[in-house]
Amino acid sequence: MTRTTRIALLGIALVIVVVAVVVLAGSGSSSDVKSSGPTTIEVKNAVPVGGVKELTYNKGDTIDLTVKSDTADEVHFHGYDVHKDVAKGGTVQFKFPATIDGKFIVELEDNKQTLANVTVEP
């Protein structure tokens, strides 16, 4: 076998190994969700700074969401039906287990402003 043939075969083998590694790495379970963890939403003039948050948790995780607001209102975590009044310049925290899977909205109730879209994966 010539030196050129040997190098070509090694190159082909290397390509096959790299492709196999990439395919195997990408075939992990798509249901693995990285928890959003503790999150703080800052509200200015009844609008979430930086836009509406997209949060995802696995069922069984702890939802830990803090809202700091310059606007007095009721913060309502729909679906779990948890609501807390936040004073102007105040802070409220929601901390509870993610026991219900689905999609939920966290809203400034009186201002009808969505603060977060929360997904709980089964």
SULSULFEN-V853403 format. One record per backbone hydrogen bond with DSSP energy under -1.0 kcal/mol. NH is the residue of the N-H (numbers start at 1). CO is the residue of the C=O. Records with the same first field share a line. If there is no record, write none. Layout:
BEGIN
NH->CO + CO
END
This chain:
BEGIN
6->2
7->3
8->4
9->5
10->6
11->7
12->8
13->9
14->10
15->11
16->12
17->13
18->14
19->15
20->16
21->17
22->18
23->19
24->20
25->21
26->22
32->29
36->56
39->64
41->66
43->68
44->47
47->44
49->42
51->48
53->115
55->117
57->119
59->121
60->98
61->58
63->96
65->94
66->39
67->92
68->41
69->90
70->43
73->86
75->84
76->107
77->82
78->76 + 105
80->78
82->77
84->75
86->73
89->69
90->87
92->67
94->65
96->63
98->61
99->97
102->120
104->118
106->116
107->76
108->113
109->74 + 107
113->108
115->106
116->106
117->53
118->104
119->55
120->102
121->57
END
